[in-house]
Amino acid sequence: MTIEEFTYKFKEIKELGFIPTKRKGPTGIGYTLETLLGIIENNEAHPDIEGAELKAHRTKGNSMITLFTFNNKVWQMPPLEAVKKYGSLDKTGRQGLYYTMSLKPNSAGLFLDVQKTNISVRHITGEIVATWQLQTLADRFIQKLPALIFVSTFTEERDGIEYFHFYRAQLMQGTSPNLLADQFRAENILVDLRLHDKGTRARNHGTGFRTYEDKLPLLFNNIKDL
């Protein structure tokens, strides 16, 4: 489907007002919109509409999504050493480094430091655990989300059934290292460390870069109403 075809169909959907969900649960919003657009549900990792991902958002919702993961050549100290030195025990007694990083030091003394060209996870002693170049993160972001069609949706419940009014669609494109730096400082992008002690090495599930759905528009340079 082209952007022009989507725009035409979306105007028709918008005029329908509130529509009952076609599937119960949190995935109902996306499934309902795709069904109305005539998009067949699939699990393939390719754009939905002419190079753009499609995302329907409940206006009053605040769900989190993972933008991408990235670990390549970022560790300034061996990951297993970082786990042993700064990790904590989970319920099974396994040592792990499972932290959502913020600008304020956590219980292990780790915090996220944002500079002009990079971000890093540091310890209050000054030791650097890992560093990501902002340009690399911007490139990764654009690779994963070259364009996003962001559909804002009013919701209400009637007799236990969720209804959606898809009222606005925006085409969002492009980002930059400076923009991402600002959003890291505002803590609109969160960094999730996800690794644990596997004995002779650290098992890394991928550092996740996450955001709240309602913050997505803040991560793009160009936004156009469709």
C-alpha positions as CSV (number, residue, x, y, z in Angstrom):
1,M,0.0,0.0,0.0
2,T,1.3,3.5,-0.9
3,I,1.2,6.5,1.4
4,E,-1.4,8.0,-0.8
5,E,-3.6,4.9,-0.7
6,F,-3.3,4.8,3.1
7,T,-4.2,8.5,3.4
8,Y,-7.4,7.9,1.3
9,K,-8.4,4.9,3.3
10,F,-7.6,6.5,6.6
11,K,-10.0,9.4,5.9
12,E,-12.8,6.9,5.4
13,I,-11.9,5.1,8.7
14,K,-11.7,8.3,10.6
15,E,-15.3,9.2,9.4
16,L,-16.6,5.9,10.9
17,G,-16.1,7.2,14.4
18,F,-16.0,4.6,17.2
19,I,-15.5,1.0,16.0
20,P,-15.7,-2.1,18.1
21,T,-12.4,-4.0,18.4
22,K,-12.0,-7.0,16.2
23,R,-9.8,-8.8,18.8
24,K,-9.8,-8.6,22.6
25,G,-6.6,-7.6,24.5
26,P,-3.8,-5.1,23.9
27,T,-3.1,-6.1,20.3
28,G,-6.7,-5.4,19.3
29,I,-6.0,-1.8,18.4
30,G,-3.4,-2.7,15.7
31,Y,-5.3,-5.7,14.4
32,T,-8.5,-3.6,14.1
33,L,-6.7,-0.9,12.2
34,E,-4.9,-3.3,9.9
35,T,-8.2,-5.2,9.2
36,L,-9.9,-1.9,8.2
37,L,-7.1,-1.0,5.9
38,G,-7.1,-4.5,4.3
39,I,-3.6,-5.4,5.6
40,I,-3.2,-9.1,6.2
41,E,-1.6,-9.8,9.6
42,N,1.9,-11.3,9.5
43,N,5.0,-11.6,11.6
44,E,7.5,-10.7,8.9
45,A,10.0,-7.9,9.7
46,H,9.2,-5.5,6.8
47,P,7.4,-2.2,6.6
48,D,3.6,-2.2,6.4
49,I,3.1,0.7,4.1
50,E,5.5,1.8,1.4
51,G,8.6,1.9,3.6
52,A,6.9,3.0,6.8
53,E,5.9,1.0,9.9
54,L,2.4,1.4,11.1
55,K,1.7,2.1,14.8
56,A,-1.7,2.7,16.4
57,H,-1.6,4.4,19.8
58,R,-4.2,4.7,22.5
59,T,-4.2,8.4,23.3
60,K,-4.6,7.8,27.0
61,G,-2.2,4.8,27.0
62,N,1.4,4.9,28.1
63,S,2.8,1.5,27.0
64,M,6.5,1.0,26.4
65,I,8.0,-0.3,23.2
66,T,11.6,-1.4,22.3
67,L,13.0,0.8,19.5
68,F,16.0,-1.5,18.9
69,T,18.9,-3.3,20.6
70,F,22.6,-2.6,20.1
71,N,25.7,-4.0,21.7
72,N,28.3,-4.2,19.0
73,K,31.8,-3.0,20.3
74,V,30.3,-0.9,23.1
75,W,31.7,-2.6,26.2
76,Q,34.6,-0.8,27.8
77,M,35.1,-3.5,30.4
78,P,34.5,-7.3,29.8
79,P,30.7,-7.9,30.2
80,L,31.2,-10.8,32.6
81,E,33.4,-8.6,34.8
82,A,30.7,-5.9,34.7
83,V,28.1,-8.5,35.8
84,K,30.2,-9.8,38.7
85,K,31.2,-6.3,39.8
86,Y,27.9,-4.4,39.5
87,G,25.3,-7.0,39.1
88,S,22.7,-8.2,41.7
89,L,21.1,-11.6,42.5
90,D,17.8,-12.6,41.1
91,K,15.3,-14.9,42.8
92,T,17.2,-18.0,41.6
93,G,20.5,-16.7,43.0
94,R,21.8,-15.9,39.5
95,Q,24.0,-12.8,39.2
96,G,22.7,-10.4,36.6
97,L,23.0,-6.9,35.2
98,Y,19.3,-6.1,34.6
99,Y,18.9,-2.4,35.1
100,T,16.9,0.3,33.4
101,M,19.5,3.1,33.4
102,S,18.7,6.7,34.3
103,L,20.7,9.9,34.9
104,K,20.5,9.3,38.6
105,P,22.8,6.5,40.0
106,N,21.0,3.3,40.9
107,S,21.6,1.0,43.9
108,A,24.8,-0.3,42.2
109,G,26.1,3.2,41.6
110,L,25.6,3.0,37.8
111,F,24.1,5.8,35.8
112,L,23.6,7.0,32.3
113,D,25.9,9.8,31.2
114,V,24.9,11.9,28.1
115,Q,27.6,13.8,26.2
116,K,27.6,15.7,22.9
117,T,28.6,12.7,20.8
118,N,28.0,9.6,23.0
119,I,26.2,8.1,25.9
120,S,27.7,5.8,28.4
121,V,26.9,3.7,31.4
122,R,29.3,4.8,34.2
123,H,29.9,4.1,37.8
124,I,30.0,6.9,40.4
125,T,33.8,6.1,40.8
126,G,34.2,7.2,37.2
127,E,34.6,3.8,35.7
128,I,33.0,3.4,32.3
129,V,31.1,0.2,31.7
130,A,29.9,0.7,28.1
131,T,29.7,3.6,25.5
132,W,27.5,4.1,22.5
133,Q,28.2,6.7,19.8
134,L,25.1,8.9,19.2
135,Q,25.6,8.8,15.5
136,T,25.7,5.0,15.5
137,L,22.4,5.0,17.5
138,A,20.8,7.5,15.1
139,D,21.8,5.2,12.2
140,R,20.4,2.2,14.0
141,F,17.2,4.0,14.7
142,I,16.7,5.0,11.1
143,Q,17.6,1.5,10.0
144,K,14.9,0.1,12.2
145,L,12.3,2.9,11.7
146,P,13.0,4.7,8.4
147,A,9.5,6.1,8.6
148,L,6.6,5.7,11.0
149,I,2.9,6.2,10.4
150,F,1.6,7.0,13.9
151,V,-2.1,6.7,14.3
152,S,-3.6,8.3,17.4
153,T,-6.8,6.7,18.8
154,F,-9.5,7.6,21.2
155,T,-10.8,4.6,23.1
156,E,-13.8,3.8,25.2
157,E,-15.4,0.7,26.7
158,R,-19.1,-0.3,26.1
159,D,-20.5,-3.4,27.8
160,G,-17.0,-4.8,28.2
161,I,-16.0,-4.3,24.6
162,E,-13.3,-1.8,23.6
163,Y,-14.1,0.7,20.9
164,F,-11.6,2.7,18.8
165,H,-11.8,6.0,17.0
166,F,-8.8,6.4,14.8
167,Y,-8.7,10.2,14.5
168,R,-5.2,11.3,13.4
169,A,-2.4,9.8,11.3
170,Q,1.1,11.4,11.2
171,L,4.0,10.4,9.0
172,M,7.3,10.7,11.0
173,Q,10.7,10.5,9.5
174,G,14.4,11.1,10.4
175,T,16.3,11.7,13.5
176,S,19.7,13.0,14.5
177,P,22.4,12.5,17.2
178,N,21.5,15.9,18.8
179,L,17.8,15.1,18.9
180,L,18.5,11.7,20.5
181,A,20.9,13.3,23.0
182,D,18.1,15.6,24.1
183,Q,15.7,12.7,24.5
184,F,18.2,10.7,26.5
185,R,18.6,13.8,28.8
186,A,14.8,14.1,29.2
187,E,14.7,10.3,29.9
188,N,12.2,9.8,27.1
189,I,14.6,7.1,25.8
190,L,15.5,4.4,28.3
191,V,18.4,2.1,28.2
192,D,17.9,-1.5,29.5
193,L,20.9,-3.6,30.4
194,R,20.0,-7.3,30.1
195,L,22.8,-9.7,30.8
196,H,23.7,-12.3,33.4
197,D,26.6,-14.6,34.5
198,K,26.7,-17.7,32.4
199,G,29.7,-19.2,34.1
200,T,32.6,-18.6,31.7
201,R,30.9,-15.7,30.0
202,A,28.1,-13.2,30.2
203,R,24.8,-14.1,28.4
204,N,23.7,-10.8,26.8
205,H,20.0,-10.5,25.7
206,G,20.8,-7.2,24.0
207,T,20.8,-3.8,25.4
208,G,17.3,-2.4,24.7
209,F,16.6,1.2,23.8
210,R,13.0,1.8,24.8
211,T,10.5,4.6,24.8
212,Y,6.9,5.3,25.8
213,E,4.5,5.2,22.9
214,D,3.3,8.8,23.5
215,K,7.0,10.0,23.3
216,L,7.5,8.6,19.8
217,P,6.8,11.9,18.0
218,L,9.6,13.5,20.0
219,L,12.2,11.2,18.4
220,F,11.7,12.3,14.8
221,N,12.8,15.4,12.9
222,N,10.0,15.6,10.4
223,I,6.3,15.1,11.2
224,K,3.5,15.5,8.6
225,D,-0.2,15.1,9.2
226,L,-1.8,12.7,6.7
